[in-house]
């Protein structure tokens, strides 16, 4: 299911997913729980396995929900700075949590996995940025 997500880590292979799932920590969140808290570092990324979560940007409308296969916490993971948004479970959520040391050791052992992982993150972030710009442009036209 994760490998078939249109908006997730799209360049990962079935073998990549097997490696990641084996090393990840499986976490559960109840509806209303914060998966990501704005202003706090994540030290890793979360990949939603089940359920949906809302991305909340202060002073903006809630963005489209994240679903299975999608990633959150990637900005904080990449720049090692506090999270820029809140991500709140809209319903019960199961997620895989991958911390930086775990990912780095996987990437050292499997360099092509690292390449596909970062390519997938870039693709996902590009799509989300385009959606935000599209929303801002549409709002200005009103």
N, C-alpha and C positions, 0 to 999 in steps of 0.2 A: 504494500500500500504506500509506504513512504517513497519508494522509487518511482511511483506513478504520479506523484503530486506535480501539478503544472507550475506551482509557484514556490517550490521548495528548493532543495539542493539537487537541481535537475541534472547535473553532469556526473553525479555519483553512480557507480555501477552497483549491481546486486551484491557483488563481493565487497564493495566499499561499505554498503549498508550493513552487511553481516559483521564486518570488523568494528564499525562504529557502535552497533547495538550491543556487541559483546563487551565493549569497554565503557559504555555510558552508564550513568546512574539513572535508573527509572524513578521518576518523581510523579506524585499525584497532587493536584490542586483542586479545591472545591470552588464552586461558583462564587465569585467575589474575591477570591484570593489573588494577591499580586504575584505574578510570575517574575516580572521585572519591576523594580521601583525606580522612578526617576531620581537621579542624584546619587544612586548607589552603584558601585561597580559590580559587574556580573561574574567576572573571572572565568567566563566560559560562555557557551551558547546552549540554548534550549531548542530542541526539535519536537514540535507537537506530534504526538502519536494518535491521540484521540481527543475529541472535543474542540471547542472554539474559544478564542481569546480576543479581547478588544484592545486595540492600541489607542492609548489616550495621550494626546498632545495638549498641554495646557493652552487655554484660549482658542482651541480649535474644536471642530466637531470630531466625534469619534470616527476613526478611519475604518475601512473594511476589516472584518474579522479575520484573524489568522486561523487556519485549520490544519488538519493532519498533514505532515510533511513540511510545514513552514517553520522558519527559524525566527527566533527572537533573541535579543541580547548581542547581536552581531556587531553593532557599532562599538559598544563598550569593549567587546572582545578584541576588536581590531585595533582600537586606539588606546586601550587600557585607561580610559577615562570613565567617569560616572555615566550611567544610562541617561539617555536624552528623553525618554518617554516612560509612561507606565504601561505595562501589559497586564491585563486583568482577565482572569478566567471568566467567561460568560456562562459556562456550564462546567461540569466536571471535566478536568483535563488530565491526560497522562502525557508526560514529556520525557524525552531523553536529555539528560544534562551531560555536557562534555566540557570538562574544565581544560584550561590551557595546557597544563603538563601532560594530560592524557592525549590531547590532540597532537602536541608536539612530538611525543614519543611515537605515535602512529605515523606521523608524517616523516619522521626519520627512518622508520622501518619501510614505509611504503610512500616514496616521494610522489608518485603519480596520484595517489589518493589526496595528498596535500594540494597538488595542482588542481585537481577536479573540485575539491572542497572550496578553495578560494575563488575559482572561476564561478562556481555556483553562488557563493555569497555575493560576488560582484554583480552577477546577473539579477539576483533577487533585489539587491539594494538599488540597482538601476531602475528596475520596474517600479519599485515603491516611490522613488524620487520622481519618476515620470508621472505617476498617479497624483502625487502632491502638487506638482507643477500644473497638471491638467485641472485639478480642482481650483487652484488659485486663479488660473486664467479664466475659468468659467465664472468664478465669483466676481471678477472684475468686470465681466461683460454684462452682468445683471444691473 
